[in-house]
């Protein structure tokens, strides 16, 4: 899709024409999917947290997770996810 992608934002989801999907469409679509499947309402950002937790559970290094999530600093990632990392190590 490189030829069609029109942004330097490194987006995961975008329209067929390469432009960004408006946030309202993403949020509303995600809410409809959750409702249709009888799941509790969650923010679309919760997918990011789920991804990070799955990476931690697979023993990914915090630096890799930091880069993958695109946080501004390693400190942000460590602060948010170190608690989860510690819980993983506790029997």
Backbone torsions as a table, in degrees:
resi	resn	phi	psi	omega
1	UNK	NA	1.7	-176.2
2	UNK	-51.4	-39.2	-178.1
3	UNK	-69.2	-21.9	-176.4
4	UNK	-100.0	-19.7	-175.0
5	UNK	-74.5	124.5	-171.5
6	UNK	-105.8	12.9	-173.5
7	UNK	-134.8	155.9	174.1
8	UNK	-96.3	18.2	-175.7
9	UNK	-85.0	-10.0	180.0
10	UNK	58.0	45.9	-178.0
11	UNK	-71.6	148.6	175.8
12	UNK	-83.9	-40.6	-178.2
13	UNK	-114.0	133.7	176.4
14	UNK	-155.9	164.1	-177.8
15	UNK	-72.8	164.6	-179.8
16	UNK	-57.8	-27.3	-179.5
17	UNK	-85.8	3.9	177.0
18	UNK	91.1	-5.0	179.0
19	UNK	-85.6	159.7	179.8
20	UNK	-66.1	145.0	174.0
21	UNK	-81.3	130.8	177.6
22	UNK	-57.4	139.5	-178.3
23	UNK	-54.7	-39.4	-177.5
24	UNK	-60.7	-37.1	178.5
25	UNK	-67.7	-43.2	177.7
26	UNK	-61.4	-48.9	-177.3
27	UNK	-62.1	-46.2	-178.4
28	UNK	-67.3	-39.9	178.6
29	UNK	-64.3	-43.6	179.6
30	UNK	-62.7	-43.6	179.1
31	UNK	-61.5	-41.4	179.1
32	UNK	-64.9	-40.5	179.3
33	UNK	-63.0	-45.7	179.6
34	UNK	-61.3	-45.9	-179.0
35	UNK	-62.8	-45.7	-179.7
36	UNK	-58.3	-38.0	-178.0
37	UNK	-91.0	6.3	176.8
38	UNK	70.3	26.0	-179.4
39	UNK	-96.9	155.2	178.6
40	UNK	-66.2	151.4	178.1
41	UNK	-66.8	129.5	178.2
42	UNK	-132.9	157.6	173.7
43	UNK	-78.1	152.9	178.6
44	UNK	-63.5	-25.2	178.2
45	UNK	-65.8	-21.4	178.2
46	UNK	-61.9	-24.8	176.2
47	UNK	-63.8	-34.9	177.6
48	UNK	-64.2	-44.8	178.9
49	UNK	-64.6	-41.8	178.3
50	UNK	-60.4	-43.6	178.9
51	UNK	-59.6	-46.2	-179.6
52	UNK	-62.3	-42.3	-179.9
53	UNK	-64.8	-42.4	177.7
54	UNK	-62.4	-37.7	176.2
55	UNK	-63.8	-44.2	178.1
56	UNK	-61.1	-43.6	-179.4
57	UNK	-65.3	-23.2	177.5
58	UNK	-93.1	12.2	176.7
59	UNK	69.7	26.8	175.3
60	UNK	-67.7	146.9	-180.0
61	UNK	-73.9	145.0	-177.8
62	UNK	-58.2	-34.6	179.2
63	UNK	-64.3	-40.0	177.5
64	UNK	-63.5	-43.9	180.0
65	UNK	-62.3	-43.0	178.2
66	UNK	-56.0	-48.3	-179.4
67	UNK	-67.5	-39.8	-178.6
68	UNK	-63.4	-40.1	-178.6
69	UNK	-81.4	-18.0	178.3
70	UNK	76.1	24.7	177.4
71	UNK	-65.3	151.9	-178.9
72	UNK	-64.8	-27.6	179.3
73	UNK	-148.7	156.6	176.6
74	UNK	-62.8	-32.0	-179.8
75	UNK	-60.0	-38.7	178.7
76	UNK	-62.7	-48.3	-179.5
77	UNK	-61.6	-46.5	-178.8
78	UNK	-62.7	-40.9	-179.2
79	UNK	-63.9	-43.5	-176.9
80	UNK	-73.7	-40.1	-170.3
81	UNK	-107.3	-3.3	179.9
82	UNK	-65.7	-33.6	178.3
83	UNK	-61.1	-42.9	179.2
84	UNK	-66.2	-40.3	178.9
85	UNK	-61.9	-41.5	178.2
86	UNK	-65.6	-39.2	179.0
87	UNK	-64.0	-33.2	177.9
88	UNK	-63.2	-35.2	-175.8
89	UNK	-82.9	-15.1	-179.1
90	UNK	-86.5	124.9	-179.4
91	UNK	-69.0	NA	NA
